[in-house]
Amino acid sequence: MAEALSFSPPYNFIEGTLLLVHKPIGWTSFDVVNKIRYKLKYKLGVKKIKVGHAGTLDPMASGLLLICTGKYTKRLQELQGLPKVYTGTLLLGATTPSFDAETEIDARFPVDHIDNTLLEQARQQFMGDIEQIPPMFSAVKVDGQPLYKKARQGKKVEVKSRPVSIYEFELQADRLPEVDFKVVCSKGTYIRSLAYDFGKALDSGAYLTALQRTAIGSYQLEDAWSIEEFVNYVEEL
């Protein structure tokens, strides 16, 4: 078994460390990496430092991002393989091209027939090992180009499904047509695709309106730095 990675200060950023960071809405995962790399290079007076992240979050999502520096970047693939925990909200009765609120609604569907029994029947369909098609607005590469670039060019691309695992899928549906959820899943799971497919299983539509990653393996969001907190910590070194 690989040695557990420490994420408690004091840090040795050049030698290698693991940072738990709370990515805010509107930032890409690469924005967070670039911010941390820039601050460390400037404060430590070095020309180069390895910084990478394990598990991309969409710009509209917030939550836990694992950042590795130095030799710890060799463990990124290991960290990416850990199960993830998400909480969020989906809206029934409509779909968008991106499967979330980043793009405009492109179709509307009835919701009057949806009740708790139907929600439970649909939920059961997504438990365990399932096949999932990544969203067109994603970083998955086809012919060397990310799907989101092809989507923005208006190109239609056939994307193969891939196996993922859903370990837990909890619903809170006391304010329909909005549904709050918690998902525990394997690496590679697209919660946007889960929302879209869940809507279809209800003979309706659905898209993601809010998403937060609360855990990766044993690492918890409650232990993470905000960007501002980390910047202030580095400035005080």
N, C-alpha and C positions, 0 to 999 in steps of 0.2 A: 504494500500500500504506500502511495506517495506521501511524503511529509506534508502535514497541514500547513497552509500558508498563514502567517501571522498578519493581522491587519491593525495592530495597535501601535501607537507612537511610543518611543521615538522611531523615526523612519530613517533608513539608509536608501535614499532614492536612487543613487547611482548603482549601488550594489544590487538592489532589488527590493521591492516592497509591493504589497497589495493594498489598494485603496478602495473603500466602499464609498461611492458617490451617489447622491440623489440627483438624477438628471431632471432638470425642470422642463415643463412643457415649452415647446418652441425651439429647443436646442436639439441638434442631431447628436448622436453618440460621438461622431468625429469632432464636433464642436467642443465637447467636453475633453476629449483627448488632446486636442490642439491647445486648449486653454491651459491645461495642466502642464503640457510639455513646454509651452512658452514661459510660464511662470517659473518652472524649475530651472530651465536653461538660464534665464535672466538672473535668478536669485543665487544659483549655485555657481554661476560663472563658467558654464561649460558650453561647448559648441554643439554637442550632440548628446541626447539621452533617449534610451528606448522607452516608449510609452505605448501601450495598446489596451484594448478593451475586450471583454468576453461577453458576447451576446448583444446584438444591436437592439436599440429601442427606437421606434418611430418618433418623429418630431412631436406629434400630438400626444404621445405617451410620456408619463413621468415615472420615476421610480429608480430602483436599484440598478446601478451600473458598476461592474467590477473592472477596475483599472489596475494594470500591472506595469511596473517600471523595472528597468535593468534586467537581470537574469530571470526575474519572475515572469517575464513575457514568454518564456519557454513553456509556461504552464497554462497559457491562455486556452489551448484546445481542451485541456483537462477540465478547466472551469466551465467552458462552453457546454460540456457534456452533462452538467448537473441539471437536475429538474428545476423548473421555474414555477413560481406562484404569482398569479395575477388577480387583481380585482378590477372591476369596471362596470360600465353600463352600456347596454345596447338598446336601440330604438326599433321597435317592431313596426311593420307597415310601409317600409320604404327601403330602397337600396341606393348606393352610390358607386361610381366606378372604382373608387379606392377602397371600398368596404368600410370606410370611416368618414368622419366629418370634414376631412380635408378637401373633398370634392362635393359638388352639388348633387342633390337628389336627382336620379335619372329614371326612377319608376316608383309607383306607389301601389300598395296592395291592401286588401281588406284585413281587418284585425278582429271584427266582431265575433268570429267563430272561435277565437283563442281563449281557452280557459285553463285552469290548473292541471286538469287531466291531460290535455293536449301538450302542455308545456313539459310535463313529466315524461310522456311518451317520446317526445322529441329529444329531451335531455338524455334518455337512456341510449339513444342511437349513437351518441358521441362518447360513450364511456369505453375505456379500454384502448385497444389498438385499432386505429382508423387510417384511412387514406385521405390525404388532404392536398388540394391544389393551391399553391401559393398565389397570392393576389397579383394582378398585373402591375399594380403600383407597389413593387417590392424590389429589393436589390439582387434577387436571384438572376443569374446570368444565363442568357440563351444566345448562342453564337457569339460569345464574348462580350455581349452588351447587356447591362442591367435591364430587367423588364420595365422598370419605371420610365426609362428613356424611350423604349418602344411604345409604351402606353401614351406618353405625352406627344409622340409623333402620330398617334392615331392608328398604329399598327396592331393587327390582331395576331397573336402568337399562340400556338398550341403548347400548353405547359403540362408536363407529366405530373401525375399525382405522386406523393411521397408518403411513406408510413410515418406516423407520429403516435404518441400514446397520451391519452387523457386519463390521469389517475383520479382526479376529483373534478366535479362540475356541479357547483351549487348555484341555485337560482333564488332570487328574492323578487317576487312578482306582485307586490302589493300596490304598485302604481303604474299599471299597464297604461299605455303601450311601452313604457320604459321598463327594462328588466335589469336589475343589478345581479352581478355574478361573481363567483370566485372559481378560478381554474388552477389546478395543479397539473403540470404537463411535462412532457419530455422536451429535449432540445429540438429546435427546428419547427416547433408548433407556431402557426400564425393565428393569433387570436382574432384578427380581422376576418380570416377565412372561416374560422369557427362561427363567428357571428353571422356571416353571410349564409353559410350552410345551415345553421340553426333556423334562420328565417325561412329557407326553402322547405325544411322539414316540417314547418308549421303551415305549409301552403300559403305563405305570405312572404315578407321580405324583412331584412334586418340589417342594420349597420352599427358600427361601434361609435359611441359618442364620448366615451372616457375610458382610459386604461392606465393602470399603475402596476408596476412590478414590485412586489413586496418581499420577495425572497428568491435567492438562487442557492440551491443546496441548503447548507446550514447558515448562510450569510443572510442577515436580515436588514431591511430598509431602515429600521429604527436605529441601527448602528452606523448609518452612513453620514458623511459630511455633506452639507450643502456646498455649492460652488463657492459662495461667499466665505463660508467658514474655512474651507481649505485654502483659498487665496490669502485670507488673513493669517492663517497658520504659517504659510510659507513666508509671508512678508516679515513675520516676527522671528524667523530663524536667525 
